[in-house]
Amino acid sequence: MAAVDSLTKDTNVALPGLGRALVMAGKLPQKKAEDLYKKSQSSRSSFIAELTGSGAVSPTDLAHTMSTAFSAPLLDLDAIDATRLPKGILDNKLCVTYRLVVLSKRGNRLVIATADPSDQEAAEKIKLSTQLGVDWVIAEFDKLSKLVEANSVSASEAMDSIIGDDFEFDDAAIDNANAEDANAVVSEVEDAPVVKFLHKMLLDAISARASDLHFEPYEHQYRVRFRIDGELREIASPPTAIKDKLASRIKVISRMDISEKRVPQDGRMKLKISADRVIDFRVSTLPTMFGEKIVIRILDPSAAKVGIDALGYEPEEKARLLSAIERPYGMVLVTGPTGSGKTVSLYTCLNLLNKPGVNIATAEDPCEINLPGVNQVNVNDKAGLTFSVALKSFLRQDPDIIMVGEIRDLETADIAIKAAQTGHMVMSTLHTNDAPTTLTRMRNMGIAPFNIASSVILITAQRLARRLCLNCKAPADIPRETLLEAGFKEDDVDGSWTPYRPVGCSMCSNGYKGRVGIYQVMPISEEIQRIILRDGSAPDIAAQAEQEGVRSLRQSGLSKVRLGLTSLEEVVAVTNA
């Protein structure tokens, strides 16, 4: 201490402990330290803020010097999970004033991160307010400030920063039947920031061309993701405190049971964007460990009216499909995973067949897009209105075309097949990987081979691949071996065409904008019928289909690569070789 005193005895400026330590370590000239201290006094800011702000000493240098001078451990705050830090031990105001972060509590002592361990005033105030001792851990001032500010923001302030101030949105209409329920829980769900946040997320998703919104609660985090062009992207991370209120709000406007949090629920909601535009949403809740995960599917009615050419069918595949749906009876199946565009394909076909002289009935869970002129039935398992019950009723309504949202069980499949065998055109979806495996899947469900062979006339399998942005796509230099390995034939790799790769620009996201369909359209020929009757396997059916000129999903995707619509890596990612 004598050395420190000798440094300051000839001057009128009594440097704080931090300044003296830096001068002694040779990191800061005496004169510079005094000037900075005077400046901090006149501007009423802290000495450490003035020191790091001026660039005289870097936050990293300062932290290392303090750690050595005071024999205190050094901590990189980037390495810790801020969500796991203890809350409510120290007053927020104290933490902000002195730039402190409580790391842990051990018995009667607190472990606190600071950039200035020489600040006796801070230590005394901590002891006074908590009655606990203090163990200092040194951290970089810039990282510390950032973390303190983040921790000091309240939930409502965090919401406001996401939402903004000038946000307005019309509420969705709630059925009169639900008005009483809505009023009963108004205090819980009409929290203005939550309502604003939900509406903003819905609007942002629509403007970003998203297909789904995911609201996901975790132990220390709550995140919102949008699925844009088939890819999930994190959009916002609101405070976890809003998860219950947000779930309640969504449930009320989706006409779900607000008190039921133990089982999954499905619902619908509608938002009026403008005088002539209303968007429907399909809502699904799922109880997880830390709250209810909610997925909202955006259902744009205009999607069903895009026309068959816009879907991306090749001329030959389009001709096969149109030929099948225009037949008077039989079964047409559309297969693929969730989110592959099966519903849009079915609705497009129904639009083509929807004429004044045709009676069309659909059973869906739920009806996704409203089609004028089509009798649409919402399946309701609770009420006893299942797919099989709806189908039985359809057959007494003299339909020409029946559309079943999904064949899930043997009973539904059995009635659908009987309808196809008795003079009706039946369309449905099935969750399988490709067209040949659909037949074996139906066989596994318990349907007799002769029933499959006599009713199914065409199966189309589909995937959605991201479409390359026309503005920024660039030629890709792909080795010949890689192209052959992907599935191209020797004749195809003749240099007459150029593959393209994504680049990325202001008009797209990561080089892609929109999606393009990849289709396998397999008519059931007499030879394939014979294979089915022999109880043949999926590879046998696939081999026969290939002989008849049916392209696999991979081959169909590769033709899109040749046309420059998508990239090779995208096709490889969504299809099997």
C-alpha positions in Angstrom: 0.0 0.0 0.0 2.9 2.3 0.6 3.8 2.2 -3.1 0.2 3.1 -4.0 0.2 6.1 -1.5 3.4 7.4 -3.0 1.7 7.5 -6.3 -1.1 9.8 -5.1 0.4 11.9 -2.4 1.7 14.6 -4.7 -1.6 15.1 -6.5 -4.9 16.5 -5.5 -6.8 13.7 -7.3 -7.5 10.6 -5.2 -7.9 7.8 -7.7 -10.3 5.0 -6.9 -8.9 1.5 -6.3 -9.4 0.5 -9.9 -7.4 3.4 -11.2 -4.5 2.8 -8.8 -4.4 -0.9 -9.7 -4.2 -0.1 -13.4 -1.4 2.5 -12.8 0.6 0.1 -10.7 0.2 -2.6 -13.4 1.5 -0.2 -16.0 -1.7 -0.4 -18.0 -2.5 3.3 -17.6 -0.4 6.5 -17.2 -1.1 8.4 -14.0 -2.1 11.6 -15.8 -4.5 9.7 -18.1 -6.1 8.0 -15.1 -6.6 11.3 -13.3 -8.1 13.0 -16.4 -10.5 10.1 -16.9 -11.5 10.2 -13.3 -12.2 14.0 -13.4 -14.2 13.5 -16.6 -16.3 10.7 -14.9 -16.9 13.0 -11.9 -18.0 15.9 -14.1 -20.3 13.8 -16.3 -21.6 11.8 -13.3 -20.8 8.5 -14.8 -18.8 5.6 -13.3 -15.0 5.6 -13.7 -15.0 2.1 -15.2 -17.5 3.2 -17.9 -15.4 6.2 -18.8 -12.3 4.1 -18.8 -13.6 1.4 -21.2 -15.6 3.9 -23.3 -12.5 6.0 -24.0 -10.6 3.0 -25.3 -7.7 3.7 -22.8 -8.0 0.1 -21.6 -9.9 -2.7 -23.3 -12.5 -4.7 -21.3 -10.4 -7.9 -21.7 -7.2 -6.2 -20.5 -9.0 -4.6 -17.6 -10.5 -8.0 -16.5 -7.1 -9.8 -16.7 -5.4 -7.0 -14.7 -8.1 -7.0 -12.0 -8.0 -10.7 -11.7 -4.2 -10.6 -11.1 -4.3 -7.6 -8.8 -7.0 -8.9 -6.5 -6.3 -12.6 -6.9 -9.9 -13.2 -8.0 -11.1 -15.8 -10.5 -11.8 -14.7 -14.1 -15.0 -15.7 -15.9 -16.0 -15.5 -19.5 -19.8 -14.6 -19.4 -20.3 -16.0 -22.9 -19.8 -19.5 -21.5 -22.7 -19.3 -19.0 -26.4 -19.8 -19.7 -28.1 -16.6 -18.6 -31.4 -18.3 -18.1 -30.1 -20.4 -15.3 -28.8 -17.6 -13.2 -30.5 -17.1 -9.8 -33.2 -14.4 -9.8 -34.5 -12.0 -7.1 -31.5 -12.3 -4.7 -30.2 -8.7 -5.4 -32.3 -5.7 -6.1 -32.4 -4.9 -9.9 -31.5 -1.3 -9.3 -28.3 -2.2 -7.3 -27.3 -4.6 -10.1 -27.8 -1.9 -12.8 -26.0 0.8 -10.8 -22.9 -1.2 -10.0 -23.0 -3.6 -13.0 -23.3 -6.8 -10.9 -24.5 -10.3 -11.8 -25.3 -12.9 -9.1 -23.8 -16.2 -10.2 -24.7 -18.4 -7.2 -25.4 -18.5 -3.5 -23.3 -20.8 -1.2 -24.4 -20.9 2.4 -24.2 -17.3 3.8 -22.1 -16.0 0.8 -22.9 -14.7 -2.6 -20.7 -15.3 -5.7 -21.1 -12.1 -7.8 -19.5 -11.2 -11.1 -18.1 -7.7 -11.3 -15.6 -5.7 -13.4 -14.5 -3.6 -10.4 -13.7 -5.7 -7.2 -12.2 -2.6 -5.5 -15.7 -0.9 -5.2 -16.2 -1.1 -1.4 -19.4 0.9 -1.6 -21.0 -1.9 -3.8 -19.8 -4.6 -1.3 -21.3 -2.7 1.7 -24.6 -2.2 0.0 -24.8 -5.9 -1.0 -24.1 -6.9 2.6 -26.7 -4.4 4.0 -29.5 -5.5 1.6 -28.9 -9.3 1.8 -27.0 -9.9 5.1 -24.7 -12.1 3.1 -20.9 -12.0 2.5 -19.5 -11.4 -1.0 -17.1 -13.4 -3.1 -16.0 -11.5 -6.3 -15.6 -13.1 -9.7 -14.1 -10.9 -12.4 -15.8 -10.5 -15.7 -15.3 -8.2 -18.8 -17.2 -4.9 -18.4 -18.9 -4.9 -21.8 -20.2 -8.5 -21.5 -21.3 -7.7 -17.9 -23.2 -4.6 -18.9 -25.0 -6.5 -21.7 -26.1 -9.2 -19.3 -27.2 -6.8 -16.6 -29.3 -4.9 -19.0 -30.9 -8.1 -20.4 -31.7 -9.3 -16.9 -33.2 -5.9 -15.8 -35.7 -5.8 -18.7 -39.2 -6.9 -17.4 -41.4 -9.3 -19.3 -43.7 -6.6 -20.5 -40.8 -4.4 -21.7 -39.3 -7.4 -23.5 -42.7 -7.9 -25.2 -42.9 -4.3 -26.2 -39.4 -4.4 -27.8 -40.6 -7.4 -29.9 -44.0 -5.9 -30.7 -43.3 -2.1 -31.1 -45.7 0.6 -30.1 -47.7 1.3 -33.2 -49.3 -2.1 -33.6 -53.0 -2.5 -34.4 -54.9 -5.5 -35.5 -58.6 -6.5 -35.7 -59.6 -9.3 -33.4 -60.9 -12.6 -34.8 -64.6 -13.2 -34.6 -65.5 -15.6 -31.8 -68.7 -17.5 -32.1 -71.6 -16.3 -29.9 -71.7 -19.8 -28.4 -68.2 -19.2 -27.0 -68.8 -15.6 -25.8 -69.6 -16.6 -22.2 -66.5 -18.8 -22.0 -64.4 -16.0 -23.4 -65.8 -13.5 -20.9 -65.1 -15.9 -18.0 -61.4 -16.0 -18.8 -61.0 -12.5 -20.0 -58.7 -11.5 -17.1 -56.3 -14.3 -18.0 -56.2 -14.0 -21.8 -56.8 -10.4 -22.6 -53.4 -9.3 -21.4 -52.7 -6.5 -24.0 -49.0 -7.4 -24.7 -49.9 -11.1 -25.2 -52.8 -10.2 -27.6 -50.6 -7.8 -29.5 -47.7 -10.3 -29.7 -49.9 -13.1 -31.1 -51.4 -10.8 -33.7 -48.0 -9.5 -34.7 -46.6 -13.1 -35.0 -49.6 -14.1 -37.2 -49.2 -11.1 -39.5 -45.4 -11.5 -39.7 -45.9 -15.2 -40.6 -48.3 -14.3 -43.4 -46.0 -11.6 -44.8 -43.0 -14.0 -44.7 -45.0 -16.6 -46.7 -44.7 -19.1 -43.7 -46.7 -22.3 -43.7 -46.6 -22.9 -40.0 -46.0 -21.1 -36.7 -44.5 -23.0 -33.8 -44.8 -21.8 -30.2 -42.4 -23.9 -28.1 -42.0 -23.7 -24.3 -38.8 -25.0 -22.7 -37.5 -25.0 -19.1 -35.6 -21.7 -19.4 -36.7 -20.5 -22.8 -39.8 -19.8 -24.9 -39.2 -19.6 -28.7 -41.3 -18.9 -31.8 -40.4 -20.5 -35.1 -41.8 -20.0 -38.6 -41.6 -22.7 -41.3 -40.7 -20.8 -44.4 -40.2 -22.7 -47.7 -40.1 -25.9 -45.6 -37.3 -24.7 -43.3 -37.9 -23.8 -39.6 -36.4 -20.5 -38.5 -36.3 -18.9 -35.1 -38.1 -15.6 -35.1 -38.6 -14.5 -31.5 -37.8 -15.5 -28.0 -40.3 -13.9 -25.7 -40.2 -14.2 -21.9 -41.3 -17.6 -20.5 -43.8 -15.8 -18.3 -46.2 -15.4 -21.2 -46.5 -19.0 -22.2 -49.7 -19.8 -20.2 -51.4 -16.6 -21.2 -50.5 -17.0 -24.8 -51.8 -20.6 -24.8 -55.0 -19.5 -23.2 -55.5 -16.7 -25.7 -55.0 -19.1 -28.7 -57.3 -21.6 -27.2 -60.1 -19.1 -26.7 -60.1 -17.8 -30.3 -59.7 -21.4 -31.6 -62.7 -22.6 -29.7 -60.8 -25.1 -27.6 -61.3 -26.1 -23.9 -59.2 -23.6 -22.1 -59.2 -25.6 -18.8 -57.9 -28.8 -20.5 -54.1 -28.8 -20.5 -53.4 -32.6 -20.2 -54.4 -33.8 -23.7 -53.8 -32.6 -27.2 -56.5 -30.4 -28.8 -57.3 -29.3 -32.3 -59.1 -26.1 -33.4 -59.5 -23.4 -36.0 -59.3 -19.7 -36.0 -59.9 -16.9 -38.5 -58.3 -13.5 -38.8 -59.5 -10.7 -40.9 -56.5 -9.0 -42.6 -58.4 -6.5 -44.7 -62.0 -5.9 -45.9 -61.7 -8.6 -48.6 -59.1 -10.9 -47.2 -59.7 -13.5 -44.4 -57.0 -16.1 -43.4 -57.9 -19.4 -41.8 -55.6 -21.1 -39.3 -55.6 -24.7 -38.1 -54.4 -24.9 -34.5 -53.0 -27.9 -32.7 -51.9 -28.0 -29.0 -49.6 -30.6 -27.5 -48.8 -30.9 -23.8 -45.0 -31.0 -23.2 -42.9 -31.1 -20.1 -42.8 -27.4 -19.7 -46.2 -26.3 -21.1 -48.2 -26.6 -24.2 -46.5 -26.5 -27.6 -48.8 -24.9 -30.1 -48.5 -25.2 -33.9 -50.6 -23.0 -36.1 -51.0 -24.0 -39.8 -51.8 -21.1 -42.2 -54.6 -22.0 -44.6 -54.7 -19.6 -47.5 -57.9 -20.2 -49.6 -56.1 -18.9 -52.7 -53.8 -22.0 -52.6 -56.5 -24.2 -54.0 -57.1 -22.0 -57.0 -53.6 -21.8 -58.3 -54.4 -24.4 -61.0 -52.7 -27.7 -61.8 -50.0 -26.1 -64.0 -48.7 -24.1 -61.1 -48.2 -27.2 -58.9 -45.2 -28.3 -61.0 -46.4 -31.5 -62.8 -44.5 -32.5 -65.9 -46.8 -32.7 -69.0 -46.8 -36.5 -69.0 -47.6 -36.7 -65.2 -50.3 -34.1 -65.6 -51.9 -36.1 -68.4 -51.9 -39.3 -66.3 -53.5 -37.5 -63.3 -56.2 -35.7 -65.4 -57.0 -38.9 -67.2 -57.5 -40.7 -63.8 -59.6 -38.1 -62.0 -61.9 -37.7 -65.0 -62.9 -41.4 -64.9 -66.4 -42.2 -63.6 -65.3 -44.4 -60.8 -62.2 -45.7 -59.0 -59.8 -44.6 -56.3 -57.0 -41.9 -56.6 -54.5 -41.7 -53.7 -52.2 -38.8 -52.9 -49.3 -39.8 -50.6 -46.5 -38.0 -48.8 -45.4 -36.8 -45.4 -47.0 -34.0 -43.4 -46.5 -30.6 -45.2 -45.8 -32.0 -48.6 -48.8 -30.3 -50.3 -51.2 -33.3 -50.5 -54.2 -31.2 -49.5 -53.5 -28.5 -52.1 -53.1 -31.2 -54.8 -56.5 -32.8 -53.8 -58.3 -29.4 -53.7 -56.8 -28.5 -57.1 -58.3 -31.7 -58.5 -61.6 -31.1 -56.9 -61.7 -27.6 -58.3 -61.2 -29.0 -61.8 -64.1 -31.4 -61.2 -66.4 -28.9 -59.4 -69.1 -28.3 -62.0 -72.9 -27.7 -61.5 -73.8 -31.2 -62.6 -71.5 -33.0 -60.2 -72.2 -33.8 -56.5 -69.0 -33.7 -54.5 -68.8 -34.6 -50.8 -65.7 -34.4 -48.6 -64.9 -35.6 -45.1 -61.9 -33.9 -43.5 -60.2 -33.4 -40.1 -60.6 -30.4 -40.2 -61.8 -28.8 -43.5 -58.8 -26.8 -44.4 -60.0 -24.7 -47.4 -63.6 -23.6 -48.0 -64.7 -24.6 -51.6 -68.0 -23.2 -52.8 -70.1 -25.9 -54.5 -68.5 -28.7 -52.4 -70.3 -30.4 -49.5 -67.6 -30.4 -46.8 -68.0 -32.3 -43.5 -65.8 -31.7 -40.5 -64.9 -35.0 -38.8 -65.6 -34.9 -35.0 -64.4 -38.0 -33.2 -65.9 -36.8 -29.8 -69.3 -36.4 -31.3 -69.0 -39.8 -33.0 -68.7 -38.3 -36.5 -65.7 -40.3 -37.7 -64.4 -40.8 -41.3 -66.2 -44.1 -41.6 -69.5 -42.7 -40.3 -69.3 -39.8 -42.7 -68.5 -42.1 -45.6 -71.5 -44.3 -44.8 -73.7 -41.2 -44.8 -72.2 -40.0 -48.1 -73.2 -43.2 -49.9 -76.9 -42.4 -49.1 -76.5 -38.9 -50.5 -75.9 -40.0 -54.1 -72.4 -38.4 -54.6 -70.4 -38.6 -57.8 -67.1 -37.7 -56.1 -66.1 -38.5 -52.6 -62.9 -37.0 -50.9 -61.7 -38.5 -47.7 -59.1 -36.4 -45.9 -57.0 -39.4 -44.8 -57.4 -43.1 -44.7 -56.2 -44.0 -41.2 -57.8 -47.4 -40.4 -59.2 -50.5 -41.9 -62.9 -49.5 -41.6 -62.4 -46.2 -43.4 -60.3 -47.9 -46.1 -62.9 -50.7 -46.5 -65.8 -48.2 -47.0 -63.8 -46.0 -49.4 -62.9 -49.1 -51.5 -66.5 -50.3 -51.6 -67.5 -46.8 -52.7 -64.9 -46.9 -55.5 -66.2 -50.3 -56.6 -69.8 -49.2 -56.7 -69.6 -46.3 -59.2 -68.0 -43.5 -57.2 -64.8 -41.6 -57.8 -63.0 -41.6 -54.4 -60.0 -39.4 -53.6 -57.9 -39.7 -50.5 -54.5 -39.2 -48.9 -52.3 -41.7 -47.2 -49.0 -41.2 -45.3 -46.5 -43.3 -47.2 -43.0 -42.7 -48.6 -43.7 -43.3 -52.3 -46.3 -44.7 -54.7 -45.2 -48.4 -54.7 -45.1 -48.7 -50.9 -48.7 -47.3 -50.7 -50.0 -50.6 -52.0 -48.1 -52.7 -49.5 -49.2 -50.3 -46.7 -52.8 -50.9 -47.7 -52.1 -54.6 -47.6 -50.7 -54.3 -44.1 -53.8 -52.4 -43.0 -55.7 -55.6 -43.7 -57.2 -54.8 -47.1 -57.5 -57.8 -49.4 -55.3 -57.7 -52.5 -58.2 -58.2 -54.9 -60.0 -55.2 -53.4 -56.9 -53.0 -53.9 -56.4 -54.2 -57.5 -60.0 -53.6 -58.5 -60.4 -50.2 -56.9 -57.1 -48.2 -57.0 -56.5 -46.6 -60.4 -53.7 -44.1 -59.7 -51.3 -43.2 -56.9 -49.3 -40.0 -56.8 -46.5 -39.4 -54.3 -45.1 -36.0 -53.7 -42.5 -33.8 -52.0 -41.9 -30.1 -51.9 -38.4 -28.9 -52.6 -37.3 -25.3 -52.2 -37.2 -23.3 -55.4 -34.0 -21.4 -56.4 -34.3 -17.7 -56.4 -34.4 -16.4 -60.0 -32.6 -13.2 -59.1 -29.4 -14.7 -57.5 -29.0 -18.4 -58.5 -25.6 -19.1 -60.0 -24.2 -22.0 -62.1 -22.7 -24.8 -59.9 -19.6 -26.7 -60.7 -20.6 -30.2 -59.7 -18.3 -33.1 -60.6 -19.6 -35.7 -63.1 -19.2 -38.5 -60.5 -21.4 -36.7 -58.0 -24.2 -36.2 -60.7 -24.0 -39.9 -61.6 -24.1 -40.9 -57.9 -27.2 -38.7 -57.4 -29.1 -40.7 -60.0 -28.3 -39.1 -63.4 -27.7 -41.5 -66.3 -24.6 -41.3 -68.5 -26.7 -39.9 -71.3 -28.0 -37.1 -69.1 -24.5 -35.8 -68.2 -23.7 -34.6 -71.6 -22.9 -30.9 -70.9 -26.1 -29.6 -72.6 -27.5 -28.2 -69.4 -26.1 -26.4 -66.3 -27.0 -27.2 -62.6 -27.5 -24.2 -60.4 -26.7 -23.5 -56.8 -28.3 -21.1 -54.2 -26.5 -17.8 -53.5 -28.7 -15.5 -51.4 -29.9 -12.0 -51.9 -32.3 -9.4 -50.5 -35.2 -10.9 -52.4 -34.9 -14.4 -51.0 -33.7 -16.4 -48.0 -30.5 -18.4 -48.3 -30.9 -18.5 -52.1 -34.4 -20.0 -52.2 -37.8 -18.5 -52.7 -41.0 -20.5 -52.8 -41.3 -24.2 -53.4 -41.7 -26.6 -56.3 -43.5 -29.9 -56.3 -41.7 -33.2 -57.1 -44.2 -35.9 -58.2 -44.3 -39.6 -58.9 -47.5 -40.4 -60.7 -48.1 -44.2 -61.0 -51.2 -45.5 -62.8 -52.2 -49.0 -61.8 -51.8 -51.0 -65.0 -53.0 -54.6 -65.6 -49.5 -55.9 -64.9 -49.2 -54.0 -61.6 -52.7 -55.4 -60.7 -51.4 -58.9 -61.3 -48.4 -58.2 -59.0 -50.9 -57.0 -56.3 -53.0 -60.1 -56.7 -49.9 -62.2 -56.3 -49.2 -60.3 -53.1 -46.0 -58.9 -54.6 -43.6 -56.6 -52.8 -43.1 -52.9 -53.2 -39.7 -53.4 -55.1 -41.6 -55.7 -57.6 -44.2 -52.9 -58.1 -41.5 -50.2 -58.4 -39.6 -52.2 -61.0 -42.7 -52.8 -63.1 -43.7 -49.1 -62.8 -40.2 -48.1 -64.0 -40.6 -50.3 -67.0 -43.9 -48.6 -67.8 -42.2 -45.2 -67.8 -43.1 -44.0 -64.3 -40.3 -41.9 -62.8 -39.4 -42.2 -59.2 -39.4 -39.2 -56.8 -35.6 -38.9 -57.2 -35.8 -39.0 -61.0 -38.6 -36.5 -61.0 -36.5 -34.2 -58.7 -33.4 -34.6 -61.0 -35.5 -33.3 -63.9 -36.2 -30.2 -61.8 -32.4 -29.8 -61.4 -32.0 -30.0 -65.1 -34.6 -27.3 -65.6 -32.7 -25.1 -63.1 -35.7 -24.9 -60.7 -34.0 -26.3 -57.7 -30.5 -27.4 -56.6 -29.1 -30.9 -56.5 -28.5 -30.8 -52.7 -32.2 -29.9 -52.2 -33.4 -32.9 -54.3 -31.0 -35.2 -52.5 -32.3 -33.9 -49.1 -36.0 -34.6 -49.8 -35.9 -37.8 -51.8 -34.3 -41.3 -51.5 -32.2 -42.7 -54.2 
